[in-house]
Amino acid sequence: MNNFSIEGSILSRIDGPAAVVGIDEVGNGAWAGPIVAGAVILPRGKLKGLYAEIKDSKRLSATRRVQLAARIRSAATAYAVRAVTAHEIDATGQAWARKRVILLAFDAVLDDIPEDCELAAILDGRDLKKLAAELHDESIATNKADDRSLSVAAASILAKVARDHLMHAFDELYPGYGWLTNVGYGTPDHAEALAQLGPTAIHRRSVRPVAIAERQ
């Protein structure tokens, strides 16, 4: 069960005004569409109603995620959602694009807190430890952060809801790829559509199946 203990531990090690932002990104590994990052700062002591309800967004129904996203935005001290496009991912590589979208989300919430308030972060993935240290000395990057941290779980929900909304809109522009259900990931129906219809403007040419489809 995710809770606020990681956030509390970080805050206890920082002298003076401070906040902790949970950041999580979705869309890594997709064949089409953006990588989207959510960033959330939650207030201490006012979250009892969310503790039992917020879980990793991947285990919630789409309807429940939308409902919880509204509650998170209402309860949050600050929040942001940012994205990097398929074109940016192709131009820079997925690893760099992932770091960039995290930085964009971090900077966005940093603008919403007092200037004298230090901001540390919790990132999802131990491979992001170097980036976490660049954000603040007390920032951490840990695997399964969306299971362990309430702020990261909340950020995951905002990111997933925002990306799903974008992919549903893209489904209207580019029908036939099944994006209402696969939201751009490499499912059998997406692969079949890619072979028949070819790639769209929002497909990632750096992904092998997309590159192969474009050459055919």
C-alpha positions as CSV (number, residue, x, y, z in Angstrom):
1,M,0.0,0.0,0.0
2,N,1.4,3.4,-1.0
3,N,1.5,6.0,1.8
4,F,3.2,9.2,2.7
5,S,6.2,7.7,4.6
6,I,8.8,8.3,1.9
7,E,7.8,11.9,1.6
8,G,7.8,12.3,5.4
9,S,11.3,10.8,5.6
10,I,12.7,13.1,2.9
11,L,11.1,16.2,4.5
12,S,12.6,15.3,7.9
13,R,16.1,15.5,6.4
14,I,15.6,19.0,5.0
15,D,16.0,22.1,7.1
16,G,13.6,24.9,6.4
17,P,10.6,25.1,4.1
18,A,10.5,22.1,1.8
19,A,8.1,20.0,-0.4
20,V,8.4,16.7,-2.1
21,V,7.1,16.1,-5.6
22,G,6.2,12.6,-6.9
23,I,6.9,12.2,-10.6
24,D,5.9,9.3,-12.9
25,E,5.8,9.0,-16.6
26,V,3.8,6.8,-19.0
27,G,4.2,5.9,-22.7
28,N,7.7,4.4,-22.5
29,G,7.8,1.5,-24.9
30,A,4.7,2.6,-26.9
31,W,4.8,2.5,-30.7
32,A,2.9,5.7,-31.1
33,G,2.1,8.9,-29.2
34,P,4.0,10.9,-26.6
35,I,5.7,10.1,-23.3
36,V,3.7,12.0,-20.6
37,A,4.9,12.8,-17.1
38,G,2.8,13.8,-14.1
39,A,4.1,15.6,-11.1
40,V,2.2,16.0,-7.8
41,I,2.9,17.7,-4.5
42,L,0.4,16.5,-1.8
43,P,-0.2,18.3,1.5
44,R,0.6,16.5,4.7
45,G,-2.2,15.6,7.1
46,K,-5.2,16.0,4.7
47,L,-5.1,12.8,2.7
48,K,-6.8,10.1,4.7
49,G,-9.5,9.8,2.1
50,L,-6.9,9.2,-0.7
51,Y,-4.7,6.7,1.1
52,A,-6.9,3.7,0.5
53,E,-8.0,4.7,-2.9
54,I,-4.9,5.7,-4.8
55,K,-3.0,2.7,-6.2
56,D,-0.8,2.4,-9.2
57,S,-2.8,3.7,-12.1
58,K,-2.3,0.5,-14.1
59,R,-4.5,-1.4,-11.7
60,L,-7.4,1.0,-11.8
61,S,-10.2,1.1,-14.4
62,A,-10.2,4.0,-16.8
63,T,-13.3,5.4,-15.2
64,R,-11.8,5.2,-11.7
65,R,-8.6,6.9,-12.8
66,V,-10.6,9.9,-14.3
67,Q,-12.5,10.2,-11.0
68,L,-9.4,10.1,-8.9
69,A,-7.5,12.5,-11.1
70,A,-10.1,15.1,-10.4
71,R,-9.7,14.5,-6.6
72,I,-6.0,14.6,-6.9
73,R,-6.0,18.0,-8.7
74,S,-8.3,19.4,-6.1
75,A,-6.2,18.1,-3.2
76,A,-2.8,18.8,-4.5
77,T,-0.6,21.7,-3.4
78,A,0.7,21.8,-6.9
79,Y,0.6,19.5,-9.9
80,A,1.7,19.5,-13.6
81,V,1.4,17.3,-16.6
82,R,4.0,17.6,-19.4
83,A,4.7,15.6,-22.6
84,V,7.3,15.0,-25.3
85,T,6.2,14.1,-28.8
86,A,7.0,11.1,-30.9
87,H,9.1,13.3,-33.1
88,E,11.2,14.4,-30.1
89,I,11.5,10.8,-29.0
90,D,12.8,9.8,-32.4
91,A,15.2,12.8,-32.6
92,T,16.8,12.3,-29.2
93,G,16.2,8.7,-28.1
94,Q,13.7,7.4,-25.6
95,A,16.1,7.6,-22.6
96,W,16.8,11.3,-23.1
97,A,13.2,12.0,-23.9
98,R,12.1,10.3,-20.7
99,K,14.5,12.5,-18.6
100,R,13.4,15.6,-20.5
101,V,9.7,15.1,-19.7
102,I,10.5,14.5,-16.0
103,L,12.5,17.7,-15.9
104,L,9.7,19.6,-17.6
105,A,7.2,18.4,-15.0
106,F,9.5,19.1,-12.1
107,D,10.2,22.7,-13.4
108,A,6.4,23.3,-13.8
109,V,5.6,22.5,-10.2
110,L,8.7,24.4,-9.0
111,D,7.1,27.5,-10.5
112,D,4.1,27.0,-8.3
113,I,5.8,26.9,-4.9
114,P,7.4,29.7,-2.9
115,E,10.9,30.7,-3.9
116,D,12.3,29.9,-0.4
117,C,10.8,26.4,-0.5
118,E,13.2,23.5,-1.4
119,L,11.8,20.9,-3.7
120,A,12.9,17.3,-3.6
121,A,11.6,14.5,-5.9
122,I,10.6,10.9,-5.8
123,L,11.2,9.2,-9.2
124,D,10.0,5.8,-10.3
125,G,13.0,3.7,-11.4
126,R,16.4,3.1,-9.9
127,D,17.9,3.9,-13.3
128,L,16.9,7.6,-12.6
129,K,19.2,7.9,-9.5
130,K,21.6,10.3,-11.3
131,L,18.7,12.5,-12.4
132,A,17.2,12.5,-8.9
133,A,20.5,13.7,-7.4
134,E,20.6,16.5,-9.9
135,L,17.1,17.7,-8.8
136,H,17.9,17.8,-5.1
137,D,20.4,16.0,-2.7
138,E,17.5,14.4,-0.9
139,S,15.6,13.2,-4.0
140,I,15.3,9.5,-4.5
141,A,14.7,7.1,-7.4
142,T,13.4,3.7,-6.5
143,N,11.7,0.8,-8.3
144,K,8.0,0.5,-7.8
145,A,7.7,4.0,-6.4
146,D,4.1,4.1,-7.6
147,D,3.4,1.3,-5.1
148,R,5.4,2.9,-2.2
149,S,4.7,6.6,-2.5
150,L,1.3,8.3,-2.5
151,S,2.7,11.3,-4.5
152,V,4.1,9.1,-7.2
153,A,0.9,7.0,-7.4
154,A,-1.0,10.3,-7.8
155,A,1.4,11.5,-10.5
156,S,1.0,8.2,-12.3
157,I,-2.8,8.6,-12.4
158,L,-2.6,12.2,-13.8
159,A,-0.1,11.1,-16.4
160,K,-2.1,8.0,-17.5
161,V,-5.4,10.0,-17.7
162,A,-3.8,12.8,-19.7
163,R,-2.1,10.3,-22.2
164,D,-5.2,8.2,-22.6
165,H,-7.1,11.4,-23.5
166,L,-4.5,12.4,-26.1
167,M,-4.5,8.9,-27.7
168,H,-8.3,8.9,-27.8
169,A,-8.1,12.2,-29.7
170,F,-5.5,10.9,-32.0
171,D,-7.8,7.9,-32.7
172,E,-10.2,10.3,-34.3
173,L,-7.5,11.8,-36.5
174,Y,-6.0,8.5,-37.4
175,P,-8.7,5.8,-37.1
176,G,-8.1,2.1,-37.5
177,Y,-5.2,1.6,-35.1
178,G,-7.2,0.6,-32.1
179,W,-5.9,3.5,-29.9
180,L,-9.1,3.7,-27.9
181,T,-7.9,0.4,-26.3
182,N,-4.2,-0.1,-26.9
183,V,-3.4,3.7,-26.6
184,G,-0.4,3.3,-28.9
185,Y,1.3,0.2,-27.4
186,G,2.4,-2.7,-29.5
187,T,-0.6,-5.0,-29.4
188,P,-1.6,-7.5,-32.2
189,D,-4.4,-5.3,-33.5
190,H,-2.0,-2.3,-33.6
191,A,0.6,-4.4,-35.5
192,E,-2.0,-5.6,-38.0
193,A,-3.2,-2.0,-38.6
194,L,0.4,-0.8,-39.0
195,A,1.0,-3.4,-41.7
196,Q,-2.2,-2.5,-43.5
197,L,-2.3,1.2,-43.1
198,G,1.4,2.2,-42.5
199,P,2.6,4.6,-39.9
200,T,1.1,7.9,-39.0
201,A,2.6,11.2,-38.1
202,I,2.6,10.2,-34.4
203,H,4.2,6.8,-34.8
204,R,7.8,6.5,-33.4
205,R,10.1,5.7,-36.3
206,S,12.8,4.7,-33.8
207,V,10.7,1.7,-32.9
208,R,11.6,-1.3,-35.0
209,P,8.1,-2.5,-36.0
210,V,7.2,1.1,-37.1
211,A,10.5,1.4,-39.1
212,I,9.8,-1.9,-40.8
213,A,6.3,-0.9,-41.7
214,E,7.5,2.4,-43.2
215,R,10.0,0.6,-45.5
216,Q,7.3,-1.7,-46.9
